Amino acid sequence: MTADGTPGADRTPGTDRTPGTDRAPGLRVERDKATGVAVVTLDRERKHNAIDLATAAELAAVWREFRYEDEVRAIVLTGAGQAAFCTGIDRGVEVPQPSSPYSVDDPLVAIGPKANDLWKPVIAAVNGMACGGAFYLLGESEFIISSASATYFDPHTSYGMVSAYEAIYMAQRMPFGEAARISLMGTAERLSARRAYEIGLVSELAEPGELLPAALRAAETLAGFPTEAVQGTVRSLWAAKQAALHQALAQAPGLIALGNLPPERQAELFAGRRGPGPEPRVR
């Protein structure tokens, strides 16, 4: 672990932690056989850990692999560096779309653990910005531990896009008014870690250097319990809301197809953000 609390080359004495492996450019996975905890790190720090197509595919693959790895009993998901946990889809990615208004190909739809039938507990350790498509991952984590300096926002509406999947996931994790506000206010506002904790989106706050250790403590506790009971409890918790979630997500492609501006207009709005403008309000 490095001095800033991120996985690194130096290892805690007495552990049997495999070195971080590059699944694809942008994803690192470490497994600690002694504790039963794996750490999955989005590792595109220069891109604010935005997800490209290769990273999206590898995320899906690693969740499915964990289903067969009995030595992995709990997972911590985090981002490299301090600036960002994840900023969603990489804006440089081009995703061809079918001409039918009833179909949308979403490159992030399968990046979460539940989308890949993984019922081992996943704890999100959020460092820095978490925005847009990051909510696919946060929405399918059991709980979130946040750096005190992290911020949360959803930029979709500012750039002429419908927040569908993201809004649906957040509506299940926070009071409706807060989910509506973060989904609608775009880049004008950011939710502070303190406010996210107050409304229940975040379960614990940690100083930046203590974020990963805090997440590992929780994950190691869960990994130390009988895994059948833990996985059954995870599955039970999701059963309480999964029917409504599936129904809502089924509406997302049509809403996106109807409400999104054409890609060239989105690009114009996105490019315009580089000019001078008001700083987002942090609340």
KEDRENDO-547835 format. One record per residue: residue number from 1; residue in one letter; x, y, z of N, C-alpha, C in turn. Coordinates in nm, 3 decimals. Atoms other than C-alpha are relative to their C-alpha. Layout:
BEGIN
NUM;A;X;Y;Z;X;Y;Z;X;Y;Z
...
// end
This chain:
BEGIN
1;M;0.085;-0.119;0.000;0.000;0.000;0.000;0.088;0.124;0.000
2;T;-0.080;-0.120;0.006;0.136;0.341;-0.087;-0.040;0.097;0.109
3;A;0.023;-0.094;-0.109;0.150;0.639;0.144;-0.135;0.069;-0.010
4;D;0.129;-0.068;0.012;-0.170;0.785;-0.001;-0.118;-0.095;0.017
5;G;0.108;0.092;-0.027;-0.368;0.472;0.081;-0.045;-0.080;-0.119
6;T;0.037;0.077;0.118;-0.378;0.323;-0.269;0.085;-0.125;-0.007
7;P;-0.082;0.120;0.012;-0.260;-0.028;-0.358;0.131;0.032;-0.068
8;G;-0.130;-0.030;0.059;0.107;-0.028;-0.443;0.094;-0.118;0.013
9;A;-0.094;0.110;0.005;0.423;-0.229;-0.458;0.033;-0.053;0.138
10;D;-0.035;0.049;-0.132;0.493;-0.246;-0.084;-0.121;-0.070;0.060
11;R;0.106;0.083;-0.054;0.289;-0.509;0.101;0.006;0.001;0.152
12;T;0.005;0.009;-0.144;0.176;-0.530;0.459;0.064;-0.132;0.043
13;P;-0.066;0.123;-0.042;0.401;-0.783;0.637;-0.102;-0.103;0.047
14;G;0.085;0.108;-0.048;0.238;-1.119;0.693;-0.116;-0.031;-0.092
15;T;0.108;0.030;0.092;-0.006;-1.104;0.404;0.053;-0.073;-0.121
16;D;-0.035;0.070;0.123;-0.007;-1.314;0.090;-0.081;0.064;-0.112
17;R;0.075;-0.077;0.098;-0.126;-1.052;-0.154;0.069;-0.010;-0.135
18;T;-0.057;0.008;0.133;-0.073;-1.113;-0.522;0.018;0.141;-0.053
19;P;-0.021;-0.133;0.057;0.073;-0.816;-0.711;-0.117;0.039;-0.089
20;G;0.106;-0.048;0.088;-0.169;-0.597;-0.904;0.024;-0.050;-0.142
21;T;-0.013;0.052;0.135;-0.236;-0.753;-1.242;-0.080;0.088;-0.095
22;D;0.067;-0.082;0.100;-0.324;-0.555;-1.552;-0.091;-0.089;-0.082
23;R;0.098;0.076;0.076;-0.641;-0.712;-1.684;-0.007;0.053;-0.143
24;A;-0.004;-0.073;0.126;-0.651;-0.459;-1.963;0.053;0.135;0.040
25;P;-0.043;-0.133;-0.040;-0.506;-0.112;-1.977;-0.114;0.071;0.072
26;G;0.104;-0.070;-0.072;-0.705;0.057;-1.705;-0.062;-0.076;0.115
27;L;0.058;0.076;-0.111;-0.787;-0.221;-1.458;0.109;-0.080;0.070
28;R;-0.098;0.075;-0.079;-0.579;-0.369;-1.175;-0.074;-0.080;0.105
29;V;0.066;0.088;-0.096;-0.679;-0.661;-0.954;0.105;-0.060;0.092
30;E;-0.085;0.063;-0.100;-0.513;-0.775;-0.631;-0.084;-0.094;0.084
31;R;0.067;0.098;-0.085;-0.609;-1.083;-0.433;0.086;-0.029;0.120
32;D;-0.072;0.029;-0.123;-0.508;-1.135;-0.071;-0.053;-0.132;0.056
33;K;0.046;0.133;-0.042;-0.532;-1.506;0.007;-0.014;-0.010;0.151
34;A;0.004;0.008;-0.146;-0.469;-1.447;0.377;-0.131;0.054;0.056
35;T;0.122;-0.063;-0.052;-0.779;-1.228;0.421;-0.125;-0.036;-0.079
36;G;0.116;0.030;0.083;-1.003;-1.344;0.136;-0.057;0.121;-0.070
37;V;0.048;-0.125;0.059;-1.030;-0.988;0.002;0.075;0.028;-0.131
38;A;-0.059;-0.047;0.125;-0.971;-0.873;-0.355;-0.023;0.150;-0.011
39;V;0.012;-0.144;0.026;-0.910;-0.510;-0.450;0.000;0.020;-0.151
40;V;0.012;-0.031;0.142;-1.028;-0.400;-0.795;0.018;0.151;-0.014
41;T;-0.033;-0.142;0.014;-0.879;-0.066;-0.900;-0.016;0.044;-0.145
42;L;0.005;-0.067;0.130;-0.985;0.145;-1.195;0.129;0.080;-0.013
43;D;-0.138;-0.050;0.003;-0.638;0.245;-1.312;0.026;0.081;-0.127
44;R;-0.020;-0.094;0.111;-0.674;0.524;-1.570;0.006;0.141;0.060
45;E;-0.003;-0.123;-0.081;-0.569;0.807;-1.341;0.005;0.125;-0.088
46;R;-0.010;-0.119;0.085;-0.479;1.045;-1.624;-0.133;0.033;-0.068
47;K;0.133;-0.020;0.058;-0.832;0.999;-1.760;-0.108;0.010;0.109
48;H;0.092;-0.004;-0.114;-0.991;1.042;-1.415;-0.077;-0.131;0.014
49;N;0.056;0.134;-0.010;-1.055;0.667;-1.425;-0.130;-0.018;-0.078
50;A;0.112;0.021;0.092;-1.306;0.703;-1.706;0.015;-0.138;-0.064
51;I;0.003;0.138;0.047;-1.405;0.368;-1.854;-0.008;-0.005;-0.152
52;D;0.007;0.023;0.144;-1.322;0.275;-2.211;-0.059;-0.139;-0.023
53;L;0.067;0.127;0.030;-1.459;-0.032;-2.390;0.078;-0.120;0.053
54;A;-0.081;0.111;-0.050;-1.167;-0.257;-2.294;-0.017;-0.015;0.151
55;T;0.016;0.005;-0.145;-1.200;-0.167;-1.926;-0.140;-0.049;0.036
56;A;0.136;0.047;-0.025;-1.577;-0.219;-1.939;-0.009;-0.151;-0.015
57;A;0.003;0.144;0.022;-1.528;-0.568;-2.081;0.075;-0.074;0.111
58;E;-0.077;0.066;-0.104;-1.264;-0.653;-1.822;-0.068;0.006;0.136
59;L;0.078;-0.006;-0.124;-1.481;-0.533;-1.534;-0.103;-0.113;0.003
60;A;0.099;0.108;0.006;-1.756;-0.770;-1.646;0.067;-0.135;0.018
61;A;-0.070;0.128;-0.008;-1.503;-1.051;-1.684;0.047;-0.031;0.142
62;V;-0.054;0.028;-0.133;-1.348;-1.009;-1.340;-0.111;-0.029;0.100
63;W;0.112;0.034;-0.090;-1.687;-1.006;-1.162;-0.041;-0.145;-0.020
64;R;0.042;0.137;0.028;-1.775;-1.333;-1.334;0.106;-0.100;0.047
65;E;-0.105;0.088;-0.051;-1.438;-1.485;-1.245;-0.009;-0.017;0.151
66;F;0.009;0.008;-0.147;-1.488;-1.402;-0.877;-0.107;-0.100;0.044
67;R;0.104;0.097;-0.036;-1.799;-1.624;-0.881;0.058;-0.139;0.023
68;Y;-0.060;0.132;-0.007;-1.568;-1.925;-0.920;0.120;-0.006;0.094
69;E;-0.119;-0.004;-0.084;-1.288;-1.814;-0.687;-0.041;-0.001;0.147
70;D;0.044;0.014;-0.138;-1.371;-1.947;-0.343;0.090;0.075;0.097
71;E;-0.092;-0.071;-0.090;-1.064;-1.779;-0.195;-0.032;0.149;0.007
72;V;0.044;-0.140;-0.004;-1.218;-1.438;-0.278;-0.140;0.003;0.061
73;R;0.128;0.000;-0.072;-1.498;-1.372;-0.029;-0.059;0.140;0.017
74;A;0.048;-0.139;-0.005;-1.527;-0.991;-0.037;0.090;0.083;-0.091
75;I;-0.072;-0.080;0.099;-1.420;-0.719;-0.280;-0.009;0.148;0.037
76;V;-0.004;-0.146;-0.009;-1.313;-0.354;-0.251;0.019;0.054;-0.141
77;L;-0.010;-0.065;0.131;-1.366;-0.140;-0.561;0.040;0.145;0.020
78;T;-0.046;-0.137;-0.017;-1.174;0.186;-0.591;0.060;0.052;-0.130
79;G;-0.064;-0.061;0.116;-1.003;0.424;-0.833;0.141;0.042;0.035
80;A;-0.139;-0.039;-0.022;-0.635;0.508;-0.874;0.010;0.150;0.024
81;G;-0.024;-0.141;-0.026;-0.511;0.837;-0.733;-0.103;0.062;0.092
82;Q;0.088;-0.073;-0.091;-0.693;1.104;-0.536;-0.102;0.086;-0.074
83;A;0.086;-0.095;0.070;-0.865;1.307;-0.810;-0.137;-0.055;-0.030
84;A;0.128;0.055;0.043;-1.139;1.067;-0.913;-0.010;-0.148;0.032
85;F;0.037;0.142;-0.007;-1.304;0.737;-0.832;-0.029;-0.050;-0.140
86;C;0.035;0.032;0.138;-1.459;0.722;-1.178;-0.085;0.113;-0.054
87;T;0.080;-0.106;0.063;-1.601;0.977;-1.421;-0.085;-0.055;-0.115
88;G;0.090;0.059;0.097;-1.809;0.735;-1.625;0.069;-0.040;-0.129
89;I;-0.052;0.043;0.129;-1.762;0.655;-1.991;0.105;0.099;-0.050
90;D;-0.102;-0.083;0.063;-1.449;0.784;-2.162;-0.063;0.071;-0.120
91;R;0.064;-0.076;0.108;-1.567;1.064;-2.392;0.060;-0.030;-0.137
92;G;-0.059;0.035;0.128;-1.330;0.937;-2.661;-0.054;-0.128;-0.061
93;V;0.054;0.127;0.047;-1.521;0.610;-2.693;-0.113;0.026;-0.099
94;E;0.108;-0.006;0.096;-1.740;0.570;-2.999;-0.079;-0.131;0.006
95;V;0.087;0.118;-0.011;-2.035;0.333;-2.958;-0.104;0.007;-0.111
96;P;0.101;-0.002;0.106;-2.226;0.263;-3.281;-0.137;-0.038;0.056
97;Q;0.135;0.023;-0.050;-2.601;0.270;-3.223;-0.089;-0.051;-0.112
98;P;0.096;0.045;0.100;-2.877;0.082;-3.403;-0.093;0.114;-0.040
99;S;0.087;-0.107;0.048;-3.111;0.295;-3.610;-0.136;-0.001;0.067
100;S;0.132;0.011;-0.064;-3.417;0.171;-3.421;-0.008;0.091;0.122
101;P;0.016;-0.084;-0.120;-3.547;0.425;-3.164;-0.032;-0.082;0.124
102;Y;0.035;0.086;-0.114;-3.638;0.128;-2.943;0.121;-0.073;0.057
103;S;-0.119;0.071;-0.044;-3.281;0.008;-2.898;0.114;0.098;0.024
104;V;-0.119;-0.077;-0.031;-2.977;0.162;-2.732;0.107;-0.097;0.050
105;D;-0.111;0.080;-0.049;-2.640;-0.009;-2.692;0.078;0.082;0.103
106;D;-0.066;-0.072;-0.108;-2.504;0.103;-2.356;0.127;-0.076;0.040
107;P;-0.125;0.072;-0.028;-2.135;0.014;-2.306;0.025;-0.027;0.148
108;L;-0.023;0.018;-0.144;-2.163;0.035;-1.926;-0.104;-0.089;0.066
109;V;0.113;0.069;-0.061;-2.474;-0.174;-1.875;0.041;-0.126;0.076
110;A;-0.042;0.125;-0.065;-2.275;-0.484;-1.768;0.127;0.016;0.081
111;I;-0.127;-0.018;-0.073;-1.988;-0.329;-1.568;-0.014;-0.027;0.149
112;G;0.021;0.018;-0.144;-2.144;-0.390;-1.225;-0.001;-0.146;0.042
113;P;-0.004;0.140;-0.048;-2.117;-0.702;-1.007;-0.134;-0.071;-0.009
114;K;0.130;0.068;0.002;-2.490;-0.773;-0.988;-0.043;-0.032;-0.142
115;A;0.029;0.028;0.141;-2.525;-0.748;-1.366;0.069;-0.127;-0.046
116;N;-0.076;0.120;0.034;-2.277;-1.038;-1.373;-0.022;-0.112;0.101
117;D;0.042;0.109;-0.089;-2.451;-1.252;-1.109;0.101;-0.030;0.110
118;L;-0.091;0.016;-0.113;-2.191;-1.192;-0.837;-0.070;0.047;0.126
119;W;0.069;-0.033;-0.125;-2.337;-1.198;-0.487;0.093;0.000;0.120
120;K;-0.096;-0.026;-0.107;-2.018;-1.165;-0.288;-0.001;0.150;0.027
121;P;0.013;-0.143;-0.032;-2.012;-0.830;-0.104;0.108;0.085;-0.066
122;V;-0.089;-0.097;0.064;-1.859;-0.535;-0.288;-0.013;0.132;0.074
123;I;-0.004;-0.127;-0.070;-1.755;-0.225;-0.096;0.070;0.101;-0.091
124;A;-0.060;-0.105;0.082;-1.690;0.093;-0.297;0.076;0.097;0.090
125;A;-0.083;-0.097;-0.071;-1.405;0.311;-0.171;0.018;0.119;-0.094
126;V;0.009;-0.111;0.095;-1.468;0.649;-0.334;0.098;0.110;0.037
127;N;-0.102;-0.103;-0.015;-1.177;0.889;-0.375;-0.021;0.103;-0.109
128;G;0.014;-0.104;0.100;-1.226;1.221;-0.549;-0.137;0.002;-0.065
129;M;0.128;-0.014;0.070;-1.496;1.273;-0.814;-0.061;-0.137;-0.030
130;A;0.078;0.114;0.047;-1.766;1.013;-0.871;-0.118;0.059;-0.074
131;C;0.105;-0.067;0.076;-1.993;1.117;-1.151;-0.045;-0.085;-0.118
132;G;0.051;0.066;0.118;-2.209;0.998;-1.437;-0.001;-0.151;0.012
133;G;0.000;0.146;0.004;-2.143;0.634;-1.522;0.061;-0.067;0.121
134;A;-0.046;0.059;-0.126;-1.969;0.583;-1.187;-0.117;-0.057;0.079
135;F;0.115;0.044;-0.077;-2.321;0.535;-1.053;-0.046;-0.141;-0.038
136;Y;0.025;0.141;0.031;-2.351;0.203;-1.238;0.072;-0.088;0.102
137;L;-0.080;0.077;-0.094;-2.076;0.077;-1.009;-0.046;0.022;0.144
138;L;0.047;-0.029;-0.136;-2.191;0.255;-0.693;-0.137;-0.060;0.023
139;G;0.136;0.053;-0.014;-2.547;0.143;-0.760;-0.004;-0.149;0.026
140;E;-0.002;0.144;-0.021;-2.442;-0.223;-0.752;0.100;-0.042;0.107
141;S;-0.083;0.032;-0.116;-2.212;-0.203;-0.450;-0.090;-0.013;0.123
142;E;0.081;0.017;-0.122;-2.336;-0.311;-0.107;-0.003;0.130;0.081
143;F;-0.003;-0.130;-0.066;-2.220;0.010;0.060;0.124;0.075;-0.042
144;I;-0.103;-0.092;0.047;-1.993;0.306;0.003;0.074;0.059;0.119
145;I;-0.086;-0.074;-0.093;-1.702;0.432;0.211;0.066;0.110;-0.081
146;S;-0.041;-0.115;0.081;-1.602;0.778;0.097;0.112;0.078;0.066
147;S;-0.096;-0.100;-0.045;-1.301;1.000;0.126;-0.076;0.127;0.036
148;A;0.065;-0.124;-0.041;-1.398;1.319;0.307;0.009;0.108;-0.107
149;S;-0.016;-0.099;0.106;-1.280;1.510;0.000;-0.071;-0.038;-0.130
150;A;0.068;0.044;0.123;-1.490;1.316;-0.254;-0.120;0.088;-0.030
151;T;0.122;-0.069;0.042;-1.772;1.476;-0.452;-0.075;-0.090;-0.098
152;Y;0.089;0.081;0.082;-2.068;1.328;-0.639;-0.086;0.092;-0.086
153;F;0.088;-0.080;0.087;-2.253;1.469;-0.941;-0.030;-0.079;-0.126
154;D;0.042;0.066;0.122;-2.427;1.368;-1.261;-0.011;0.104;-0.111
155;P;-0.005;-0.109;0.098;-2.342;1.583;-1.566;-0.095;-0.014;-0.118
156;H;0.074;0.032;0.123;-2.591;1.433;-1.815;-0.082;0.117;-0.055
157;T;0.091;-0.102;0.053;-2.848;1.711;-1.839;0.075;0.121;-0.054
158;S;-0.078;-0.114;0.049;-2.580;1.978;-1.885;0.045;-0.020;-0.144
159;Y;-0.051;0.030;0.134;-2.468;1.803;-2.204;-0.107;-0.058;-0.091
160;G;0.108;0.041;0.087;-2.810;1.727;-2.347;-0.027;-0.149;-0.003
161;M;0.020;0.144;-0.008;-2.829;1.367;-2.230;-0.097;-0.033;0.113
162;V;0.091;0.048;-0.104;-3.091;1.178;-2.032;0.079;-0.079;0.102
163;S;-0.054;0.084;-0.106;-2.974;1.047;-1.697;-0.107;-0.106;0.030
164;A;0.099;0.106;-0.016;-3.160;0.715;-1.703;0.051;-0.106;0.097
165;Y;-0.054;0.104;-0.088;-2.957;0.427;-1.561;0.053;0.061;0.130
166;E;-0.059;-0.063;-0.119;-2.770;0.661;-1.325;-0.108;0.047;0.096
167;A;0.107;-0.051;-0.085;-3.087;0.827;-1.196;-0.076;-0.114;0.067
168;I;0.071;0.115;-0.057;-3.256;0.490;-1.145;0.078;-0.061;0.115
169;Y;-0.082;0.055;-0.108;-2.966;0.355;-0.943;0.001;0.091;0.122
170;M;-0.007;-0.092;-0.113;-2.945;0.669;-0.730;-0.134;0.014;0.071
171;A;0.133;-0.007;-0.063;-3.322;0.676;-0.670;-0.020;-0.115;0.097
172;Q;0.009;0.113;-0.092;-3.273;0.341;-0.496;0.096;0.013;0.119
173;R;-0.103;-0.010;-0.103;-2.988;0.466;-0.278;-0.009;0.126;0.084
174;M;0.010;-0.124;-0.076;-3.095;0.807;-0.155;-0.144;0.050;-0.005
175;P;0.137;-0.054;0.005;-3.413;1.004;-0.079;-0.031;0.054;-0.139
176;F;0.038;-0.034;0.137;-3.609;1.079;-0.396;0.038;0.143;-0.036
177;G;-0.032;-0.139;0.030;-3.563;1.456;-0.372;0.149;0.021;-0.024
178;E;-0.145;-0.012;0.021;-3.186;1.418;-0.343;0.040;-0.065;-0.132
179;A;-0.030;0.064;0.128;-3.175;1.173;-0.634;-0.042;0.088;-0.116
180;A;0.048;-0.089;0.106;-3.382;1.413;-0.843;0.092;0.120;-0.015
181;R;-0.084;-0.119;0.007;-3.160;1.706;-0.755;0.135;-0.031;-0.065
182;I;-0.131;0.032;0.057;-2.829;1.534;-0.835;-0.012;-0.036;-0.147
183;S;0.021;0.041;0.139;-2.974;1.395;-1.159;-0.032;0.118;-0.090
184;L;0.047;-0.111;0.082;-3.122;1.724;-1.279;0.095;0.119;-0.003
185;M;-0.082;-0.120;-0.010;-2.868;1.984;-1.166;0.129;-0.006;-0.080
186;G;-0.114;0.011;0.089;-2.594;1.852;-1.391;0.131;0.045;0.063
187;T;-0.131;-0.046;-0.047;-2.257;2.021;-1.357;-0.009;0.124;0.089
188;A;0.014;-0.122;-0.080;-2.400;2.318;-1.164;0.024;-0.026;0.148
189;E;-0.016;0.033;-0.141;-2.380;2.135;-0.831;0.077;-0.130;0.017
190;R;-0.063;0.125;-0.041;-2.173;1.872;-0.659;-0.040;-0.031;0.143
191;L;0.037;0.046;-0.134;-2.274;1.669;-0.358;0.128;-0.028;0.077
192;S;-0.119;0.024;-0.080;-2.010;1.680;-0.087;-0.008;-0.137;0.066
193;A;-0.002;0.127;-0.072;-1.900;1.365;0.092;-0.081;0.009;0.129
194;R;0.075;-0.018;-0.124;-2.047;1.505;0.413;-0.150;-0.008;-0.024
195;R;0.143;0.006;0.032;-2.388;1.561;0.253;-0.041;-0.140;-0.044
196;A;0.029;0.137;0.043;-2.372;1.217;0.088;-0.012;-0.093;0.120
197;Y;0.010;0.078;-0.123;-2.313;1.071;0.432;-0.129;0.031;0.075
198;E;0.121;-0.040;-0.073;-2.599;1.269;0.586;-0.127;-0.060;-0.060
199;I;0.122;0.052;0.064;-2.851;1.140;0.330;0.003;-0.151;-0.018
200;G;-0.004;0.145;0.002;-2.737;0.780;0.351;0.060;-0.063;-0.124
201;L;-0.068;0.058;0.116;-2.564;0.740;0.014;0.131;-0.064;0.043
202;V;-0.129;0.046;-0.052;-2.234;0.696;0.199;-0.019;-0.050;0.142
203;S;0.016;0.057;-0.134;-2.206;0.476;0.509;0.112;0.039;0.095
204;E;-0.113;-0.036;-0.086;-1.867;0.597;0.637;0.088;0.101;-0.073
205;L;-0.095;-0.096;0.053;-1.632;0.890;0.586;0.139;-0.031;0.055
206;A;-0.138;0.022;-0.041;-1.254;0.858;0.598;0.087;0.110;-0.059
207;E;-0.097;-0.092;0.057;-0.963;1.092;0.551;0.063;-0.067;-0.123
208;P;-0.049;0.059;0.125;-0.805;1.047;0.205;0.102;-0.112;0.019
209;G;-0.102;0.102;-0.020;-0.506;0.851;0.332;-0.048;-0.123;0.073
210;E;0.056;0.112;-0.075;-0.729;0.624;0.541;-0.113;-0.069;-0.073
211;L;0.116;0.055;0.072;-0.986;0.544;0.273;0.013;-0.149;-0.025
212;L;-0.014;0.142;0.032;-0.852;0.212;0.150;0.014;-0.087;0.125
213;P;-0.001;0.080;-0.123;-0.759;0.086;0.498;-0.138;-0.017;0.063
214;A;0.135;0.011;-0.055;-1.114;0.164;0.614;-0.084;-0.101;-0.078
215;A;0.075;0.094;0.083;-1.263;-0.026;0.321;0.050;-0.143;0.020
216;L;-0.056;0.133;-0.021;-1.026;-0.317;0.374;-0.041;-0.058;0.135
217;R;0.045;0.050;-0.131;-1.120;-0.341;0.742;-0.140;-0.059;-0.010
218;A;0.137;0.050;0.014;-1.486;-0.377;0.651;-0.003;-0.127;-0.084
219;A;0.000;0.117;0.089;-1.415;-0.621;0.367;0.059;-0.122;0.070
220;E;-0.060;0.112;-0.070;-1.189;-0.835;0.585;-0.093;-0.057;0.106
221;T;0.101;0.049;-0.094;-1.463;-0.857;0.847;-0.099;-0.089;-0.072
222;L;0.097;0.079;0.075;-1.711;-0.978;0.586;0.061;-0.130;-0.052
223;A;-0.066;0.119;0.051;-1.458;-1.221;0.439;0.024;-0.103;0.109
224;G;-0.022;0.090;-0.111;-1.408;-1.369;0.785;-0.124;-0.074;0.047
225;F;0.125;0.067;-0.035;-1.774;-1.468;0.822;-0.024;-0.117;-0.096
226;P;0.034;0.108;0.094;-1.918;-1.788;0.669;-0.055;0.058;-0.131
227;T;0.034;-0.066;0.126;-1.940;-1.695;0.302;-0.140;-0.033;-0.050
228;E;0.136;0.035;0.044;-2.266;-1.882;0.240;-0.102;0.093;0.063
229;A;0.093;-0.089;-0.069;-2.442;-1.671;0.501;0.012;0.142;-0.052
230;V;-0.021;-0.136;0.050;-2.287;-1.349;0.371;-0.063;0.015;-0.138
231;Q;0.056;-0.010;0.135;-2.378;-1.418;0.008;-0.152;-0.011;0.002
232;G;0.145;0.010;-0.011;-2.728;-1.523;0.108;-0.063;0.129;0.048
233;T;0.051;-0.128;-0.049;-2.773;-1.198;0.295;0.007;0.106;-0.109
234;V;-0.010;-0.093;0.113;-2.646;-0.996;-0.002;-0.115;-0.025;-0.097
235;R;0.108;0.033;0.094;-2.892;-1.181;-0.225;-0.135;0.041;0.055
236;S;0.128;-0.038;-0.062;-3.176;-1.121;0.021;-0.022;0.151;-0.005
237;L;0.011;-0.145;0.004;-3.105;-0.749;0.041;-0.040;0.047;-0.140
238;W;0.031;-0.042;0.136;-3.115;-0.717;-0.337;-0.137;-0.049;-0.044
239;A;0.133;0.048;0.035;-3.430;-0.927;-0.362;-0.108;0.099;0.042
240;A;0.099;-0.097;-0.051;-3.606;-0.654;-0.164;-0.029;0.111;-0.099
241;K;0.021;-0.112;0.092;-3.564;-0.406;-0.447;0.021;-0.035;-0.146
242;Q;-0.041;0.032;0.136;-3.466;-0.600;-0.757;-0.115;0.004;-0.100
243;A;0.112;-0.002;0.095;-3.814;-0.631;-0.910;-0.024;0.141;-0.052
244;A;0.021;-0.140;0.041;-3.863;-0.254;-0.912;0.117;0.050;-0.083
245;L;-0.119;-0.044;0.073;-3.506;-0.200;-1.031;-0.004;-0.051;-0.144
246;H;0.004;0.056;0.135;-3.546;-0.434;-1.328;-0.106;0.068;-0.085
247;Q;0.106;-0.067;0.075;-3.874;-0.272;-1.430;0.044;0.140;-0.043
248;A;-0.044;-0.136;0.033;-3.721;0.075;-1.416;0.110;-0.002;-0.105
249;L;-0.111;0.005;0.095;-3.402;-0.021;-1.601;-0.048;-0.039;-0.140
250;A;0.053;0.039;0.131;-3.611;-0.175;-1.879;-0.050;0.120;-0.079
251;Q;0.048;-0.120;0.067;-3.746;0.173;-1.954;0.114;0.092;-0.047
252;A;-0.110;-0.093;0.024;-3.401;0.335;-1.973;0.037;0.016;-0.148
253;P;-0.041;-0.021;0.139;-3.310;0.264;-2.339;-0.095;0.090;-0.079
254;G;0.096;-0.083;0.072;-3.631;0.418;-2.472;0.005;0.145;0.042
255;L;-0.008;-0.137;-0.050;-3.600;0.724;-2.252;0.123;0.071;-0.054
256;I;-0.123;-0.057;0.055;-3.243;0.778;-2.369;-0.017;0.032;-0.147
257;A;0.019;-0.021;0.143;-3.337;0.737;-2.735;-0.090;0.120;-0.027
258;L;0.092;-0.112;0.019;-3.620;0.988;-2.698;0.060;0.134;0.040
259;G;-0.039;-0.127;-0.060;-3.444;1.251;-2.490;0.138;0.050;-0.029
260;N;-0.137;-0.045;0.027;-3.078;1.261;-2.592;0.007;0.091;-0.123
261;L;-0.030;-0.080;0.118;-2.961;1.537;-2.821;0.086;-0.081;-0.096
262;P;-0.091;0.067;0.094;-2.780;1.425;-3.139;0.144;0.009;0.050
263;P;-0.138;0.002;-0.051;-2.415;1.334;-3.069;0.079;0.127;-0.029
264;E;-0.077;-0.121;0.031;-2.281;1.643;-3.246;-0.038;0.116;0.090
265;R;0.043;-0.106;-0.092;-2.488;1.873;-3.023;0.055;-0.027;0.139
266;Q;-0.061;0.035;-0.128;-2.371;1.685;-2.716;0.147;0.042;0.002
267;A;-0.143;-0.033;0.008;-2.011;1.731;-2.832;0.022;0.150;0.010
268;E;-0.011;-0.146;-0.008;-2.065;2.106;-2.875;-0.015;0.047;0.144
269;L;0.022;-0.038;-0.139;-2.200;2.137;-2.522;0.117;-0.043;0.088
270;F;-0.112;0.050;-0.079;-1.919;1.926;-2.382;0.125;0.084;-0.024
271;A;-0.116;-0.083;0.032;-1.654;2.129;-2.564;-0.011;0.138;0.065
272;G;0.021;-0.132;-0.058;-1.808;2.450;-2.430;0.035;0.008;0.146
273;R;-0.030;-0.002;-0.143;-1.733;2.346;-2.073;0.141;0.048;0.027
274;R;-0.139;-0.040;-0.020;-1.366;2.431;-2.129;0.018;0.151;0.011
275;G;-0.008;-0.145;-0.010;-1.443;2.800;-2.147;-0.024;0.046;0.144
276;P;0.024;-0.051;-0.135;-1.475;3.027;-1.844;-0.146;-0.017;0.037
277;G;0.136;0.019;-0.047;-1.781;2.959;-1.637;-0.002;-0.004;0.151
278;P;0.010;0.002;-0.146;-1.909;2.955;-1.281;0.047;-0.134;0.058
279;E;-0.039;0.121;-0.071;-1.761;2.704;-1.039;-0.126;-0.071;0.049
280;P;0.118;0.070;-0.051;-2.007;2.431;-0.943;-0.017;0.023;0.150
281;R;0.029;-0.015;-0.143;-2.176;2.478;-0.609;0.015;-0.136;0.067
282;V;-0.015;0.122;-0.077;-2.074;2.215;-0.355;-0.089;0.012;0.123
283;R;0.091;-0.010;-0.114;-2.342;2.143;-0.099;0.011;-0.124;0.088
// end
